[in-house]
Amino acid sequence: MHPVRELARLLLPVACPCGELDVRWCARCAALLAGPPVRVEHGAPRLDRLDGVRPVPVWALTPYTGPVRDVVVHWKDRGRADLDRLVAPSLRRAAAQLGPVLSAALRGAAVAVVPVPSTSAARRARSRDPVSVLARAVADGLHDAGVQARVVPALARRSSGRDQVGLGARARGRNLAGAVRMTRHGTRTLGQRSACILVDDVLTTGATLAAVERALEQDGHDVLGATVLAATPSPAAAPDPVARPPSALGEILVRT
């Protein structure tokens, strides 16, 4: 090992978020994000529209438990921007697997990749917007699959809404009521009607994605689905009968 690098590791030890030393991320944590995306909206009760239309399809790479939780927390809130090189390629691969279905459905049209907005307080605390990293990865993955995709940061959180961390399902819904709005840039860039894919880091109750979906639909746009890194398992949820690997993604756009 180079002497300077060895000294740096003594002063600033490198460790995986799970605790394994001398690696930025260990093979076990990397493997947790390497699998194919599966449907997870069944475990998010706040995605239920209560209007007879099926919830927006949401695809995740892994459950938000154990080491995955450690990775996401360190990546978002503990300054581990180096973990971009773990999470972004993982979501890019997943998006590439979703691409063929979107390509067939869009018939050559473009899709807007819309990151879920963070609060201004969260952005200041983190000095960056981690979800935008994921959105770029999703757009790149769709490009890899031949889909015309562009990142459009079309939405913003109103200042009245607080961060969702620590809130229960009902509190999340109340906190986000009217808290997501279209930006002028979003309205101008999306035009009159665009097909959109949402991107977030973690699916919990679905309240955030539901608020984003409403904001886009009220402006005349179509939300085709959402991709997230991980989803919180629902203890009351039965095993999902439609969760399946990307080789059978034909239902992604069937919501009625």
Rosetta silent file (secondary structure, phi, psi, omega in degrees, C-alpha in Angstrom):
SEQUENCE: MHPVRELARLLLPVACPCGELDVRWCARCAALLAGPPVRVEHGAPRLDRLDGVRPVPVWALTPYTGPVRDVVVHWKDRGRADLDRLVAPSLRRAAAQLGPVLSAALRGAAVAVVPVPSTSAARRARSRDPVSVLARAVADGLHDAGVQARVVPALARRSSGRDQVGLGARARGRNLAGAVRMTRHGTRTLGQRSACILVDDVLTTGATLAAVERALEQDGHDVLGATVLAATPSPAAAPDPVARPPSALGEILVRT
SCORE:     score description
SCORE:     0.000 S_00000001
   1 L     0.000  144.038  178.583    0.000    0.000    0.000 S_00000001
   2 L   -63.201  135.726 -176.703    1.190    3.540   -0.743 S_00000001
   3 H   -56.813  -41.160 -179.734    2.597    5.166    2.471 S_00000001
   4 H   -64.657  -41.951  179.172    0.452    8.286    2.119 S_00000001
   5 H   -65.865  -38.512  178.962   -2.687    6.198    1.590 S_00000001
   6 H   -64.474  -41.304  177.661   -1.791    3.999    4.554 S_00000001
   7 H   -64.416  -41.029  179.554   -1.343    7.079    6.764 S_00000001
   8 H   -61.755  -38.222 -179.542   -4.661    8.502    5.567 S_00000001
   9 H   -69.724  -29.779  176.503   -6.428    5.281    6.492 S_00000001
  10 H   -69.905  -38.889 -178.771   -4.919    5.439    9.980 S_00000001
  11 H   -78.722  -40.236 -178.571   -6.130    9.011   10.451 S_00000001
  12 L  -128.214   81.818 -175.345   -9.470    8.596    8.656 S_00000001
  13 L   -58.170  140.393  176.200  -10.373    4.886    8.698 S_00000001
  14 L   -93.499  135.924  178.833  -12.433    3.605    5.769 S_00000001
  15 E  -151.959  146.993  171.320  -15.381    1.393    6.633 S_00000001
  16 L   -68.028  149.098  177.108  -18.526    0.040    5.078 S_00000001
  17 L   -54.863  -24.747  178.879  -21.702    1.437    6.678 S_00000001
  18 L   -77.178  -10.995  177.579  -22.333   -2.042    8.104 S_00000001
  19 L   113.972  -12.840  179.827  -19.072   -1.757   10.071 S_00000001
  20 L   -67.549  129.271 -173.870  -16.630   -3.816    8.014 S_00000001
  21 E   -84.551  158.169  172.373  -13.286   -2.019    8.034 S_00000001
  22 L    69.249   14.278  172.028  -10.941   -1.092    5.187 S_00000001
  23 L  -139.639  143.541  178.112  -13.598   -1.127    2.445 S_00000001
  24 L   -68.686  -36.521  170.367  -15.968    1.632    1.355 S_00000001
  25 L  -150.560  141.918 -175.142  -18.658   -1.014    0.968 S_00000001
  26 L   -86.937  167.660 -178.418  -18.395   -4.711    1.522 S_00000001
  27 H   -63.247  -35.007 -178.870  -19.354   -7.469   -0.885 S_00000001
  28 H   -65.791  -45.487  179.802  -22.401   -8.401    1.199 S_00000001
  29 H   -65.985  -38.941  178.362  -23.864   -4.881    1.130 S_00000001
  30 H   -63.456  -38.309 -178.594  -23.153   -4.545   -2.582 S_00000001
  31 H   -66.093  -29.567 -179.942  -24.894   -7.853   -3.236 S_00000001
  32 H   -65.286  -23.580 -179.567  -28.055   -6.621   -1.486 S_00000001
  33 L  -103.143    9.104 -173.740  -28.424   -3.956   -4.184 S_00000001
  34 L   -97.040   -8.637 -175.358  -27.533   -6.226   -7.104 S_00000001
  35 L   -77.546  172.080  178.116  -30.809   -8.073   -7.523 S_00000001
  36 L   -73.956  154.381  177.568  -33.586   -7.389  -10.042 S_00000001
  37 L   -72.008  144.839  177.392  -36.308   -4.864   -9.163 S_00000001
  38 E  -130.683  157.740 -179.871  -39.587   -6.199   -7.806 S_00000001
  39 E   -71.626  135.832 -175.794  -43.008   -4.660   -7.243 S_00000001
  40 L  -135.682    3.680 -174.653  -43.521   -3.281   -3.732 S_00000001
  41 H   -65.155  -19.344 -179.573  -46.522   -0.931   -3.857 S_00000001
  42 H   -62.667  -24.086 -178.629  -48.664   -3.516   -2.064 S_00000001
  43 H   -93.294    8.581 -177.038  -46.853   -2.667    1.195 S_00000001
  44 L  -119.021   90.611 -172.014  -47.493    1.088    0.990 S_00000001
  45 H   -61.599  -26.717 -177.286  -51.068    1.789    2.171 S_00000001
  46 H   -77.369   -4.431  173.886  -50.933    5.517    1.379 S_00000001
  47 H   -82.880  -11.113 -179.712  -50.584    4.755   -2.327 S_00000001
  48 L   -68.014  116.746 -175.497  -54.186    3.486   -2.399 S_00000001
  49 L   -77.340  -19.136  179.743  -56.090    6.077   -4.431 S_00000001
  50 L    61.355   26.599  178.833  -59.527    4.902   -3.197 S_00000001
  51 L  -127.975   15.508  179.643  -60.970    5.620   -6.645 S_00000001
  52 L    86.906   -9.511  177.846  -60.841    2.168   -8.204 S_00000001
  53 L   -91.820  133.390 -178.955  -57.550    2.833   -9.996 S_00000001
  54 L   -61.830  148.413  177.808  -54.684    0.576   -8.960 S_00000001
  55 L   -57.696  153.847  177.648  -51.806    2.239   -7.079 S_00000001
  56 L   -58.687  133.135  178.104  -48.896    3.475   -9.131 S_00000001
  57 L   -63.476  133.515  178.150  -46.449    0.579   -9.717 S_00000001
  58 E  -126.201  131.740 -178.544  -43.337    0.924   -7.557 S_00000001
  59 E  -117.631  131.801  179.832  -40.181   -1.120   -8.080 S_00000001
  60 E  -127.180  157.240  178.978  -37.466   -1.553   -5.461 S_00000001
  61 E   -85.221  -29.445 -170.331  -34.162   -3.380   -5.373 S_00000001
  62 E  -165.100  158.091  172.863  -34.300   -4.621   -1.808 S_00000001
  63 E   -66.816  147.667  179.672  -36.108   -4.354    1.555 S_00000001
  64 L   -87.735   77.255 -178.764  -35.140   -1.387    3.693 S_00000001
  65 L  -143.302  162.448  171.236  -33.751   -3.393    6.589 S_00000001
  66 H    49.454 -129.011 -176.989  -30.440   -4.200    8.276 S_00000001
  67 H   -60.010  -31.035  179.041  -27.330   -3.300    6.276 S_00000001
  68 H   -63.664  -41.887  176.304  -29.390   -1.621    3.542 S_00000001
  69 H   -59.520  -42.352  178.675  -30.754    0.836    6.091 S_00000001
  70 H   -60.785  -43.651 -179.606  -27.188    1.543    7.231 S_00000001
  71 H   -61.535  -47.687 -176.724  -26.066    2.187    3.653 S_00000001
  72 H   -65.665  -42.476 -179.589  -28.933    4.584    2.919 S_00000001
  73 H   -63.801  -45.207  178.138  -28.569    6.499    6.195 S_00000001
  74 H   -64.672  -39.911 -179.157  -24.822    6.957    5.737 S_00000001
  75 H   -65.108  -44.440 -175.338  -25.286    7.907    2.095 S_00000001
  76 H   -81.698  -45.969 -164.309  -28.012   10.482    2.738 S_00000001
  77 H  -118.954   -1.521 -178.334  -27.307   11.942    6.145 S_00000001
  78 L  -123.147   25.606  170.837  -23.764   11.136    7.222 S_00000001
  79 L    74.714   15.123 -177.548  -21.749   12.652    4.422 S_00000001
  80 L   -90.647   63.475  177.987  -20.950    9.443    2.559 S_00000001
  81 H   -64.148  -19.265  177.260  -21.260   10.868   -0.942 S_00000001
  82 H   -63.352  -20.625  178.675  -18.716    8.238   -2.021 S_00000001
  83 H   -73.112   -6.317  170.342  -21.590    5.734   -1.782 S_00000001
  84 H   -51.350  -37.431 -175.136  -23.000    7.334   -4.952 S_00000001
  85 H   -75.057   -6.537  171.902  -20.737    4.847   -6.724 S_00000001
  86 H   -99.469  -51.260 -172.463  -22.614    1.984   -5.099 S_00000001
  87 H   -75.308  -37.945 -176.424  -26.254    3.099   -5.208 S_00000001
  88 H   -65.105  -49.826  177.663  -26.264    4.856   -8.594 S_00000001
  89 H   -61.201  -32.760  179.234  -24.966    1.917  -10.688 S_00000001
  90 H   -63.851  -45.272 -179.521  -27.372   -0.403   -8.874 S_00000001
  91 H   -73.738  -29.358  175.847  -30.397    1.700   -9.810 S_00000001
  92 H   -62.867  -42.986  177.964  -29.057    2.240  -13.323 S_00000001
  93 H   -62.662  -40.632 -179.915  -29.008   -1.538  -13.865 S_00000001
  94 H   -64.172  -43.451 -179.984  -32.554   -1.812  -12.531 S_00000001
  95 H   -63.071  -36.761  178.199  -33.809    0.953  -14.820 S_00000001
  96 H   -62.947  -32.382  178.359  -32.212   -0.753  -17.810 S_00000001
  97 H   -74.715  -26.861  176.478  -34.242   -3.866  -16.990 S_00000001
  98 H   -81.201  -18.921 -172.918  -37.441   -1.811  -16.876 S_00000001
  99 H   -55.992  -45.283 -176.328  -36.597   -0.077  -20.137 S_00000001
 100 H   -58.676  -37.557  178.662  -37.962   -2.584  -22.691 S_00000001
 101 H   -67.493  -43.739  178.526  -41.485   -2.425  -21.256 S_00000001
 102 H   -63.668  -40.023 -179.321  -41.456    1.360  -21.186 S_00000001
 103 H   -59.453  -44.138 -179.937  -40.086    1.475  -24.709 S_00000001
 104 H   -66.680  -38.351 -178.045  -42.949   -0.634  -26.021 S_00000001
 105 H   -73.536  -36.132 -176.168  -45.550    1.393  -24.152 S_00000001
 106 H   -79.976  -21.724  178.580  -44.153    4.796  -25.091 S_00000001
 107 L    53.044   47.734  176.472  -43.811    3.932  -28.809 S_00000001
 108 L    91.048  -11.433  178.543  -40.824    6.177  -29.278 S_00000001
 109 L   -74.596  161.512 -179.962  -41.991    9.005  -27.041 S_00000001
 110 L   -87.254  158.588  175.247  -39.764   10.349  -24.290 S_00000001
 111 E  -122.662  141.109  177.546  -40.266    9.842  -20.573 S_00000001
 112 E   -94.192  126.797  176.944  -39.530   12.383  -17.861 S_00000001
 113 E   -94.954  111.232 -171.053  -37.620   11.087  -14.855 S_00000001
 114 E  -109.191  112.314  176.919  -38.908   13.150  -11.933 S_00000001
 115 E   -73.042  141.374  174.725  -37.014   13.069   -8.627 S_00000001
 116 L   -68.872  127.614 -174.564  -39.110   13.299   -5.477 S_00000001
 117 L   -74.770  144.110  172.380  -38.288   16.698   -3.942 S_00000001
 118 L   -93.073  164.742  173.998  -36.664   17.064   -0.526 S_00000001
 119 L   -71.270  155.534  177.978  -37.402   19.860    1.896 S_00000001
 120 H   -62.425  -34.143  178.692  -35.138   22.894    1.678 S_00000001
 121 H   -64.513  -39.887  179.070  -33.996   22.189    5.249 S_00000001
 122 H   -66.028  -40.682  178.987  -32.904   18.662    4.273 S_00000001
 123 H   -64.059  -40.863  178.653  -30.981   19.962    1.270 S_00000001
 124 H   -64.609  -42.497 -178.080  -29.184   22.536    3.417 S_00000001
 125 H   -64.635  -36.222 -177.211  -28.306   19.944    6.052 S_00000001
 126 H   -90.431  -14.758 -176.713  -26.930   17.540    3.434 S_00000001
 127 L    60.790   21.030  176.948  -25.375   20.224    1.221 S_00000001
 128 L  -172.067  177.357  179.630  -26.694   18.286   -1.770 S_00000001
 129 L  -121.499   95.157 -175.480  -29.723   16.417   -3.110 S_00000001
 130 H   -60.405  -33.655 -176.887  -29.061   12.649   -3.041 S_00000001
 131 H   -64.666  -28.822  177.801  -32.275   11.744   -4.877 S_00000001
 132 H   -64.334  -30.027  175.575  -31.073   13.683   -7.921 S_00000001
 133 H   -63.407  -42.482  178.675  -28.169   11.229   -8.119 S_00000001
 134 H   -66.660  -39.518 -179.611  -30.677    8.386   -8.337 S_00000001
 135 H   -61.861  -42.355  177.545  -32.754   10.210  -10.939 S_00000001
 136 H   -63.921  -37.432  178.625  -29.733   10.610  -13.209 S_00000001
 137 H   -64.696  -41.338  178.766  -28.943    6.921  -12.748 S_00000001
 138 H   -64.200  -44.756  178.349  -32.485    5.947  -13.752 S_00000001
 139 H   -60.614  -41.925  178.656  -32.352    8.178  -16.829 S_00000001
 140 H   -63.704  -41.124  179.025  -28.998    6.656  -17.807 S_00000001
 141 H   -64.186  -39.899  176.755  -30.375    3.141  -17.333 S_00000001
 142 H   -65.706  -39.839  174.590  -33.377    3.895  -19.528 S_00000001
 143 H   -58.787  -41.858  179.299  -31.045    5.332  -22.160 S_00000001
 144 H   -57.953  -30.859 -178.703  -29.070    2.090  -21.986 S_00000001
 145 L   -92.458    6.351  176.677  -32.301    0.270  -22.881 S_00000001
 146 L    87.872   14.086  179.372  -33.057    2.587  -25.808 S_00000001
 147 L   -96.521  134.610  173.742  -35.655    4.772  -24.065 S_00000001
 148 L   -73.649  114.681 -176.253  -35.600    8.529  -24.525 S_00000001
 149 E  -139.137  143.075  176.194  -35.369    9.788  -20.963 S_00000001
 150 E  -142.086  145.280  177.129  -34.448   13.058  -19.326 S_00000001
 151 E   -79.856  127.075  177.946  -34.302   14.175  -15.709 S_00000001
 152 L  -127.276  103.283  175.267  -36.832   16.900  -14.968 S_00000001
 153 L   -75.569   78.158 -167.222  -36.746   18.337  -11.428 S_00000001
 154 L   -86.981  -10.196 -168.855  -40.337   19.440  -11.859 S_00000001
 155 E  -126.127  159.983  175.787  -41.468   19.636   -8.248 S_00000001
 156 E  -142.150  155.714  175.060  -40.737   21.429   -5.000 S_00000001
 157 E   -94.272  132.610  175.031  -41.806   21.059   -1.402 S_00000001
 158 L   -66.457  151.063 -174.499  -43.665   23.961    0.163 S_00000001
 159 L   -65.727  -18.705 -177.233  -41.921   25.428    3.170 S_00000001
 160 L   -73.130  -21.515 -177.451  -44.788   24.447    5.483 S_00000001
 161 L   -82.291  138.498  176.172  -44.018   20.718    5.207 S_00000001
 162 L   -94.619  169.627  177.669  -41.514   19.145    7.606 S_00000001
 163 L   -63.993  149.641 -174.536  -39.203   16.261    6.857 S_00000001
 164 L   -81.942  -13.821 -174.962  -40.950   12.875    6.812 S_00000001
 165 L   -60.479  129.303  176.667  -38.395   11.035    8.955 S_00000001
 166 L    89.616   -5.280 -179.505  -39.948    9.723   12.150 S_00000001
 167 L   -91.568  145.761  175.127  -43.565   10.313   11.135 S_00000001
 168 L   -78.961 -179.467 -174.435  -46.189    7.566   11.062 S_00000001
 169 H   -60.469  -50.702 -178.282  -48.433    6.768    8.132 S_00000001
 170 H   -65.994  -40.996  179.820  -51.262    9.176    9.021 S_00000001
 171 H   -64.374  -36.185  177.146  -48.862   11.934   10.043 S_00000001
 172 H   -63.588  -43.025  179.016  -46.999   11.580    6.754 S_00000001
 173 H   -62.236  -45.194  179.040  -50.241   11.976    4.835 S_00000001
 174 H   -64.790  -41.111 -177.688  -51.239   15.091    6.801 S_00000001
 175 H   -62.528  -32.407 -175.381  -47.756   16.562    6.511 S_00000001
 176 H   -97.109    0.075  179.590  -47.789   16.219    2.722 S_00000001
 177 L   -62.057  110.559 -179.956  -51.333   17.438    2.090 S_00000001
 178 L    72.635   11.219 -173.642  -50.776   20.209   -0.455 S_00000001
 179 L   -88.712  -10.019 -179.387  -47.046   20.272    0.329 S_00000001
 180 E  -111.029  132.123 -178.052  -45.813   19.345   -3.175 S_00000001
 181 E  -135.772  155.857  172.701  -46.137   21.807   -6.050 S_00000001
 182 E   -73.714  142.989  173.555  -45.047   22.136   -9.640 S_00000001
 183 L   -91.862  163.003  176.267  -42.201   24.560  -10.287 S_00000001
 184 H   -60.656  -40.989  178.466  -42.182   27.037  -13.146 S_00000001
 185 H   -61.572  -42.686 -179.861  -39.284   25.092  -14.661 S_00000001
 186 H   -63.124  -45.501  179.492  -41.262   21.874  -14.363 S_00000001
 187 H   -60.960  -42.515 -178.631  -44.372   23.334  -15.962 S_00000001
 188 H   -70.092  -41.408 -174.505  -42.357   24.795  -18.822 S_00000001
 189 H   -75.418  -40.433 -178.409  -40.208   21.715  -19.409 S_00000001
 190 H   -74.747  -25.105  179.893  -42.929   19.066  -19.179 S_00000001
 191 L    74.107 -150.089 -174.134  -45.309   20.989  -21.412 S_00000001
 192 L   -78.430  -38.800 -178.917  -48.978   20.054  -21.663 S_00000001
 193 L  -155.555  121.942  179.962  -48.738   16.297  -21.090 S_00000001
 194 L  -131.344  150.723  170.655  -45.747   14.110  -20.348 S_00000001
 195 E   -86.341  133.454 -172.782  -45.210   10.532  -19.265 S_00000001
 196 E  -127.608  144.837  169.083  -43.309   10.480  -15.981 S_00000001
 197 E  -118.093  127.448 -179.771  -41.344    8.015  -13.884 S_00000001
 198 E   -89.092  150.823  178.821  -40.835    8.981  -10.244 S_00000001
 199 E  -134.841  131.160  174.344  -37.602    8.337   -8.351 S_00000001
 200 E  -144.438  173.230 -179.866  -37.020    8.254   -4.602 S_00000001
 201 E   -85.459  -48.087 -175.369  -34.634    6.558   -2.214 S_00000001
 202 E  -134.790  136.834  171.421  -36.992    4.647    0.100 S_00000001
 203 E   -97.023  122.999  179.020  -40.673    3.722   -0.047 S_00000001
 204 L  -111.406  -89.162  178.356  -42.224    3.770    3.427 S_00000001
 205 L   -92.700  -16.292 -175.612  -45.972    4.422    3.616 S_00000001
 206 L    92.722   -2.073 -177.331  -46.301    5.771    0.077 S_00000001
 207 H   -61.997  -40.222 -178.412  -47.506    9.184    1.258 S_00000001
 208 H   -66.822  -47.975  179.198  -44.692   11.026   -0.487 S_00000001
 209 H   -62.815  -36.575  178.797  -45.134    9.269   -3.828 S_00000001
 210 H   -63.483  -41.266  179.197  -48.898    9.780   -3.610 S_00000001
 211 H   -66.515  -38.708  178.055  -48.442   13.529   -3.098 S_00000001
 212 H   -67.145  -43.327  178.404  -46.019   13.720   -6.016 S_00000001
 213 H   -59.133  -44.729  179.242  -48.354   11.721   -8.232 S_00000001
 214 H   -60.944  -44.401 -178.402  -51.251   14.071   -7.411 S_00000001
 215 H   -61.097  -40.931  179.850  -49.189   17.168   -8.158 S_00000001
 216 H   -71.971  -42.703 -179.519  -48.179   15.857  -11.578 S_00000001
 217 H   -66.083  -35.864  177.954  -51.643   14.545  -12.491 S_00000001
 218 H   -65.068  -23.134  177.104  -53.265   17.831  -11.509 S_00000001
 219 L   -93.447    5.813  173.791  -50.953   19.493  -14.026 S_00000001
 220 L    94.620   13.242 -176.001  -52.068   17.036  -16.731 S_00000001
 221 L  -103.887  159.477 -178.413  -49.210   14.538  -16.708 S_00000001
 222 E  -105.489  123.947  176.285  -49.231   10.730  -16.592 S_00000001
 223 E   -96.106  113.177 -176.096  -47.305    8.904  -13.868 S_00000001
 224 E   -86.249  -27.016 -177.854  -46.357    5.483  -15.227 S_00000001
 225 E   172.810 -175.690  179.874  -44.499    4.168  -12.207 S_00000001
 226 E  -145.039  149.901  175.056  -41.778    4.778   -9.664 S_00000001
 227 E  -124.454  139.236  178.305  -38.384    3.322   -8.829 S_00000001
 228 E  -137.619  159.916  175.378  -36.747    3.334   -5.400 S_00000001
 229 E   -67.933  -47.112 -172.164  -33.657    1.816   -3.897 S_00000001
 230 E  -147.774  160.844  179.952  -35.466    0.065   -1.071 S_00000001
 231 E  -133.429  136.034  177.481  -38.886   -0.397    0.483 S_00000001
 232 L   -69.083  124.142  178.841  -39.859   -0.763    4.124 S_00000001
 233 L   -64.230  140.326  176.817  -41.458   -4.181    4.610 S_00000001
 234 L   -93.747  118.231 -177.298  -45.052   -4.020    5.790 S_00000001
 235 L   -64.328  -24.362 -178.178  -45.564   -6.383    8.745 S_00000001
 236 L   -92.580   -5.794 -173.917  -49.261   -6.702    7.936 S_00000001
 237 L   -84.735  138.486  173.326  -48.805   -7.294    4.220 S_00000001
 238 L   -77.830  162.129  176.046  -49.174  -10.709    2.692 S_00000001
 239 L   -56.014  137.629 -174.149  -46.606  -11.844    0.119 S_00000001
 240 L   -75.055  119.539 -179.525  -47.156   -9.921   -3.110 S_00000001
 241 L   -73.140  -14.387 -178.507  -48.676  -12.120   -5.815 S_00000001
 242 L  -105.210   -2.363  177.390  -47.501   -9.768   -8.584 S_00000001
 243 L   -64.889  128.862 -175.523  -43.892   -9.305   -7.444 S_00000001
 244 L  -159.211  161.793  179.054  -41.779  -10.752  -10.209 S_00000001
 245 L   -71.038  165.865 -175.184  -38.452  -10.314  -12.000 S_00000001
 246 H   -63.654   -9.391  177.709  -38.096   -7.885  -14.909 S_00000001
 247 H   -70.502  -10.776 -179.651  -38.633  -10.636  -17.469 S_00000001
 248 H  -134.308   58.265 -176.103  -42.367  -10.289  -16.772 S_00000001
 249 L   -93.768   16.131 -171.501  -42.917   -6.552  -16.380 S_00000001
 250 L   -60.922  -20.447 -177.463  -45.918   -6.370  -18.692 S_00000001
 251 L   -89.393    2.852 -172.314  -48.282   -5.127  -16.004 S_00000001
 252 L   -59.184  -31.017 -177.999  -46.232   -2.047  -15.131 S_00000001
 253 L  -104.300    4.023 -178.338  -48.549    0.234  -17.072 S_00000001
 254 L   -95.258  107.158 -173.448  -51.821   -1.584  -16.413 S_00000001
 255 L  -124.949   -1.157 -177.570  -53.564    0.268  -13.586 S_00000001
 256 L  -104.675    0.000    0.000  -57.255    0.132  -14.345 S_00000001
